[in-house]
């Protein structure tokens, strides 16, 4: 008996054992293995589908976020532009008010200066008239009592002086 000529009983017994093991694998183990592989395939496919769904949802949320961000930037730009325009308008108004206030102050000062000039001129004329009358009295040697006449002479002098100054 050698490897080329096997024992028939051992060969049949080996063949029967092989068939029993093969059938048990085919009937019991292969369905379990196929079931496990199918479950893994389902889990993998479900995970991929969920991942794709999550990815699509994330892309949708990102697109919404980008749209909102763009809208917010546009709105901020408009707000900045409006604030700039409002600032320019307020600055122009404040400048106009300042210019008007300055002009009012200059006009009031000019009126006050003119009033002060007239008052000073009147006081100065009175002082000059008094001094001129006193001086004329000293030159003549007796005091001059006719103040109305002295005032008329002084007024004629000042009128002639103003007329000469204006010409």
Buried (B, 14 or more C-beta within 10 A) or exposed (E): EEEEEEEEEEEEEEEEEEEEEEEEEEEEEEEEEEEEEEEEEEEEEEEEEEEEEEEEEEEEEEEEEEEEEEEEEEEEEEEEEEEEEEEEEEEEEEEEEEEEEEEEEEEEEEEEEEEEEEEEEEEEBEEEBEEBBEEEBEEEEEEBEEEEEBBEBBEEBBEEEEEEEEE
